[in-house]
Amino acid sequence: MASVTADLPAAAKPAASRPPEAYKKWGRESWKRRAPLLPALVFLIVVTQLPFVATLVMSFMSWSAQPDAPEKSFAGLDNFKTVFTTAAYRGAVLTTIEMTVVVVGVSALLALGIAMLLNHAFIGRGVVRTMMIAPFLIVPIAAAVFWGNGILMTGFGLVDGVLGQLGVPGAQDIAFLTDHPKLAIEIELIWQWTPFMMLILLAGLQSQDPEVLEAASIDGCNGWQTFVHMTLPHVRRYLELSVVLGTIFIVQNFDSVLGMTGGLNSTNIPYAVYETFYSAKDYGVASALGVVVVVGSLIIATFALRVVSSLLEEEN
């Protein structure tokens, strides 16, 4: 054994046979590679982790800025009990779940259909792809204000104007934002996030071997059979990735609620955090709500990382 390890370099020898100089050299080389990343790591910790730690500490405090509120004190789990027992907060949780399921489900179906259309060659395909991506590139709050004031505004919006020109009775009195606020927000979010999912699914479709599809056609498979038994299993991982990432973004959506309805019968968890912190000035409960959002997002992100890892393994 000694004759075998004697010819190995110091870094490749077993730990017990490495000389101290090898450890020192390895440590120096490791620090040389990692030192340039330290400023970015420190910045990331300061910007993301310290605020979260502060929010976590505040979530266990009874802390309100109202004039008649008691002094700041330790509250234990009382704030989290308030989050899950108060009807308004439970409603915000249910609204968040409803919006997420509707938006992600409809967006995924539309994205799959559009991706399959764009996967075929036709004149002007590049222009159509660019136009399809455009909604995703718009700033979320700008998109929300545009939909709320330019498209769905009662009496002045594009939808009311078009319905009025078509002769629909009472078209000028249709109040989408007040009568159907959650539906209005869901339509805007579907419009904005379908292109994001479409890009992921289009990448998956373009990675499919065309020779496999040609062989299936030669063997007599029709379009539906090819889609169900070959295309859909191939893009399943990409579909899962788009759904998981879309869920992360929709759960944290705040701009659409603020810009379109102001929380009218459509308050989700992020908007409830905003109202509790800035309007009610109950910093403890608002922090507890924020922690709930972060924990939920981390759980979803864990599934996203697993899906990405499985995609990379399949590619390798």
C-alpha positions as CSV (number, residue, x, y, z in Angstrom):
1,M,0.0,0.0,0.0
2,A,2.9,2.4,0.8
3,S,4.4,1.9,-2.6
4,V,1.1,2.8,-4.3
5,T,0.4,6.0,-2.3
6,A,4.0,7.1,-2.5
7,D,3.6,7.9,-6.2
8,L,0.4,9.9,-5.7
9,P,0.3,13.7,-5.5
10,A,-0.3,15.1,-2.0
11,A,-3.9,16.2,-2.8
12,A,-4.8,12.7,-4.0
13,K,-3.3,10.7,-1.0
14,P,-5.5,9.4,1.8
15,A,-6.1,12.0,4.6
16,A,-4.0,10.1,7.1
17,S,-1.0,10.1,4.7
18,R,-1.1,13.8,3.6
19,P,1.6,16.0,5.0
20,P,0.6,19.2,6.9
21,E,2.0,21.3,4.0
22,A,-0.6,19.8,1.7
23,Y,-3.4,20.9,3.9
24,K,-2.0,24.4,4.1
25,K,-1.6,24.6,0.3
26,W,-5.1,23.3,-0.2
27,G,-6.5,25.9,2.2
28,R,-4.6,28.7,0.5
29,E,-5.9,27.6,-3.0
30,S,-9.4,27.3,-1.7
31,W,-9.4,30.8,-0.2
32,K,-7.9,32.2,-3.5
33,R,-10.9,30.7,-5.4
34,R,-13.5,31.8,-2.9
35,A,-12.2,35.3,-1.8
36,P,-13.7,37.1,-4.9
37,L,-17.1,35.8,-3.9
38,L,-17.0,37.1,-0.4
39,P,-18.3,40.7,-1.2
40,A,-21.3,39.3,-3.0
41,L,-21.9,36.8,-0.2
42,V,-21.8,39.6,2.4
43,F,-24.1,41.8,0.3
44,L,-26.6,38.9,-0.1
45,I,-26.6,38.2,3.6
46,V,-27.1,41.9,4.5
47,V,-29.9,42.4,1.9
48,T,-31.9,39.2,2.4
49,Q,-31.0,37.3,5.5
50,L,-30.8,40.1,8.1
51,P,-34.2,41.6,7.2
52,F,-35.7,38.1,7.4
53,V,-34.2,37.6,10.8
54,A,-35.5,40.9,11.9
55,T,-39.0,40.0,10.6
56,L,-38.8,36.7,12.4
57,V,-38.0,38.4,15.7
58,M,-40.8,40.9,15.2
59,S,-43.3,38.1,14.5
60,F,-42.9,37.0,18.2
61,M,-43.4,40.5,19.6
62,S,-46.6,42.3,20.5
63,W,-45.7,45.5,18.8
64,S,-48.2,48.1,17.6
65,A,-47.9,51.8,16.8
66,Q,-51.5,52.7,17.6
67,P,-51.8,55.4,20.2
68,D,-53.7,53.2,22.7
69,A,-51.7,50.1,22.1
70,P,-49.7,48.5,25.0
71,E,-46.0,48.7,25.2
72,K,-43.9,46.4,23.1
73,S,-43.5,42.9,24.7
74,F,-42.8,39.3,23.9
75,A,-46.0,37.6,22.5
76,G,-44.7,34.1,21.8
77,L,-47.0,32.4,19.2
78,D,-49.9,34.7,19.7
79,N,-49.4,36.6,16.4
80,F,-49.4,33.3,14.5
81,K,-52.6,32.3,16.3
82,T,-54.1,35.6,15.2
83,V,-53.1,34.9,11.6
84,F,-54.8,31.5,11.5
85,T,-57.9,32.3,13.7
86,T,-58.9,35.8,12.4
87,A,-61.5,35.5,9.6
88,A,-60.0,38.3,7.6
89,Y,-56.6,36.6,7.5
90,R,-58.1,33.2,6.8
91,G,-59.9,34.9,3.9
92,A,-56.6,36.3,2.6
93,V,-55.1,32.8,2.7
94,L,-58.0,31.3,0.8
95,T,-58.0,34.1,-1.7
96,T,-54.2,33.6,-2.3
97,I,-54.8,29.8,-2.8
98,E,-57.7,30.4,-5.2
99,M,-55.9,33.0,-7.3
100,T,-52.8,30.8,-7.4
101,V,-54.7,27.7,-8.5
102,V,-56.8,29.5,-11.2
103,V,-53.9,31.6,-12.6
104,V,-51.3,28.8,-12.7
105,G,-53.7,26.2,-14.0
106,V,-55.1,28.3,-16.8
107,S,-51.7,29.8,-17.7
108,A,-50.1,26.4,-17.9
109,L,-52.8,25.1,-20.3
110,L,-52.6,28.2,-22.5
111,A,-48.8,28.2,-22.4
112,L,-48.7,24.5,-23.6
113,G,-51.1,25.2,-26.5
114,I,-49.2,28.4,-27.6
115,A,-45.8,26.7,-27.2
116,M,-47.0,23.8,-29.5
117,L,-48.2,26.3,-32.1
118,L,-44.9,28.3,-31.9
119,N,-42.9,25.0,-32.2
120,H,-43.9,24.7,-35.8
121,A,-42.3,26.8,-38.6
122,F,-44.4,29.5,-40.2
123,I,-43.9,32.9,-41.7
124,G,-43.4,35.5,-39.1
125,R,-42.8,33.1,-36.2
126,G,-40.0,35.2,-34.7
127,V,-42.3,38.3,-34.6
128,V,-45.1,36.3,-33.0
129,R,-42.7,34.9,-30.4
130,T,-41.5,38.4,-29.5
131,M,-45.1,39.7,-29.3
132,M,-46.0,36.8,-27.0
133,I,-43.2,37.5,-24.6
134,A,-44.0,41.2,-24.4
135,P,-46.6,41.0,-21.5
136,F,-44.1,39.2,-19.3
137,L,-41.6,42.1,-19.8
138,I,-43.9,44.8,-18.5
139,V,-43.4,46.0,-15.0
140,P,-46.1,44.3,-12.8
141,I,-47.5,47.5,-11.3
142,A,-47.6,49.2,-14.7
143,A,-49.5,46.2,-16.1
144,A,-52.0,46.3,-13.2
145,V,-52.7,50.0,-13.6
146,F,-53.0,49.5,-17.4
147,W,-55.6,46.8,-17.0
148,G,-57.4,48.5,-14.2
149,N,-57.7,51.9,-15.8
150,G,-57.3,51.2,-19.5
151,I,-59.2,47.9,-20.1
152,L,-61.6,47.1,-17.2
153,M,-62.5,50.6,-16.0
154,T,-66.2,51.0,-15.7
155,G,-67.6,53.3,-18.4
156,F,-64.2,54.2,-19.8
157,G,-62.4,50.9,-20.3
158,L,-61.7,49.1,-23.5
159,V,-63.9,46.2,-22.7
160,D,-67.0,48.4,-21.9
161,G,-66.3,50.4,-25.1
162,V,-66.1,47.3,-27.3
163,L,-69.3,45.8,-25.7
164,G,-71.1,49.0,-26.2
165,Q,-70.1,49.1,-29.9
166,L,-71.5,45.6,-30.3
167,G,-74.8,46.7,-28.9
168,V,-74.7,44.9,-25.5
169,P,-77.3,46.5,-23.3
170,G,-75.8,48.1,-20.1
171,A,-72.3,47.7,-21.4
172,Q,-71.2,51.0,-19.9
173,D,-72.4,50.0,-16.5
174,I,-70.4,46.7,-16.2
175,A,-68.2,47.0,-13.2
176,F,-65.6,44.3,-13.4
177,L,-63.3,45.7,-10.7
178,T,-66.0,46.0,-8.1
179,D,-68.4,43.2,-9.0
180,H,-65.8,40.6,-10.0
181,P,-62.5,41.8,-8.5
182,K,-60.8,38.4,-8.2
183,L,-61.7,37.5,-11.7
184,A,-60.3,40.7,-13.0
185,I,-57.0,40.2,-11.2
186,E,-56.8,36.6,-12.4
187,I,-57.3,37.6,-16.0
188,E,-54.5,40.2,-15.7
189,L,-52.2,37.7,-14.1
190,I,-53.0,35.0,-16.7
191,W,-52.2,37.6,-19.4
192,Q,-48.9,38.4,-17.9
193,W,-47.6,35.0,-16.7
194,T,-48.7,32.8,-19.6
195,P,-45.7,34.0,-21.7
196,F,-43.3,33.0,-18.9
197,M,-44.6,29.4,-18.8
198,M,-44.7,29.4,-22.6
199,L,-41.0,30.1,-22.8
200,I,-40.2,27.1,-20.5
201,L,-42.5,24.7,-22.4
202,L,-41.2,25.9,-25.8
203,A,-37.7,25.1,-24.7
204,G,-38.8,21.6,-23.7
205,L,-40.6,21.0,-27.0
206,Q,-37.6,22.1,-29.0
207,S,-35.4,19.7,-27.1
208,Q,-37.5,16.8,-28.3
209,D,-35.8,14.6,-31.0
210,P,-37.7,15.2,-34.3
211,E,-36.6,11.8,-35.5
212,V,-38.7,10.2,-32.7
213,L,-41.8,12.1,-33.9
214,E,-41.1,11.2,-37.5
215,A,-40.8,7.5,-36.5
216,A,-44.1,7.7,-34.7
217,S,-45.8,9.2,-37.8
218,I,-44.4,6.4,-40.0
219,D,-45.7,3.8,-37.6
220,G,-49.2,5.2,-38.0
221,C,-49.7,7.4,-34.9
222,N,-52.0,10.3,-35.3
223,G,-51.4,13.7,-33.8
224,W,-53.3,13.0,-30.6
225,Q,-51.6,9.7,-29.9
226,T,-48.2,11.3,-30.5
227,F,-49.0,14.2,-28.2
228,V,-50.3,12.0,-25.4
229,H,-47.8,9.2,-25.5
230,M,-44.6,11.0,-26.6
231,T,-44.8,14.8,-26.4
232,L,-46.6,15.1,-23.1
233,P,-44.3,12.7,-21.2
234,H,-41.3,14.6,-22.7
235,V,-42.4,18.0,-21.5
236,R,-43.8,16.8,-18.2
237,R,-40.7,18.0,-16.2
238,Y,-40.8,21.4,-18.0
239,L,-44.5,21.7,-17.2
240,E,-43.8,20.9,-13.6
241,L,-41.1,23.5,-13.5
242,S,-43.3,26.2,-15.0
243,V,-46.1,25.4,-12.6
244,V,-43.8,25.5,-9.5
245,L,-42.1,28.7,-10.5
246,G,-45.4,30.3,-11.5
247,T,-46.8,29.3,-8.1
248,I,-43.9,31.0,-6.3
249,F,-44.5,34.3,-8.2
250,I,-48.3,34.3,-7.9
251,V,-48.3,33.5,-4.2
252,Q,-46.2,36.7,-3.7
253,N,-48.3,38.8,-6.0
254,F,-49.0,42.3,-4.6
255,D,-48.9,44.7,-7.5
256,S,-52.0,43.5,-9.2
257,V,-54.2,43.7,-6.1
258,L,-52.8,47.2,-5.2
259,G,-53.0,48.6,-8.8
260,M,-56.4,47.2,-9.8
261,T,-58.8,46.8,-6.8
262,G,-57.0,48.1,-3.8
263,G,-57.9,45.0,-1.9
264,L,-61.6,45.2,-2.5
265,N,-62.9,41.7,-1.9
266,S,-59.6,40.5,-3.3
267,T,-57.1,40.8,-0.4
268,N,-54.4,38.1,-0.6
269,I,-51.6,37.5,1.9
270,P,-49.1,40.0,0.6
271,Y,-51.7,42.8,0.5
272,A,-52.9,41.8,4.0
273,V,-49.3,42.2,5.2
274,Y,-49.3,45.7,3.6
275,E,-52.6,46.7,5.2
276,T,-51.7,45.3,8.6
277,F,-48.3,47.0,8.7
278,Y,-49.1,50.4,7.2
279,S,-52.8,50.9,8.0
280,A,-53.3,48.9,11.2
281,K,-49.7,49.5,12.3
282,D,-49.6,46.1,13.9
283,Y,-46.0,45.2,13.2
284,G,-46.1,41.9,15.1
285,V,-49.0,40.4,13.2
286,A,-47.8,41.8,9.9
287,S,-44.4,40.1,10.5
288,A,-46.1,36.8,11.3
289,L,-48.0,37.0,8.0
290,G,-44.7,37.7,6.2
291,V,-43.1,34.7,7.8
292,V,-46.0,32.5,6.7
293,V,-45.5,33.7,3.1
294,V,-41.8,33.1,3.2
295,V,-42.2,29.6,4.7
296,G,-44.8,28.7,2.0
297,S,-42.6,30.1,-0.7
298,L,-39.6,28.0,0.6
299,I,-41.6,24.8,0.5
300,I,-42.6,25.5,-3.1
301,A,-39.1,26.5,-4.0
302,T,-37.8,23.1,-2.6
303,F,-40.0,21.3,-5.1
304,A,-38.7,23.7,-7.9
305,L,-35.1,22.8,-7.1
306,R,-36.0,19.1,-7.2
307,V,-37.6,19.5,-10.6
308,V,-34.6,21.4,-11.9
309,S,-32.2,18.7,-10.6
310,S,-34.2,16.0,-12.3
311,L,-34.1,18.0,-15.5
312,L,-30.4,18.3,-15.3
313,E,-30.0,14.6,-14.6
314,E,-32.1,13.7,-17.6
315,E,-30.1,16.0,-19.8
316,N,-26.8,14.4,-18.6
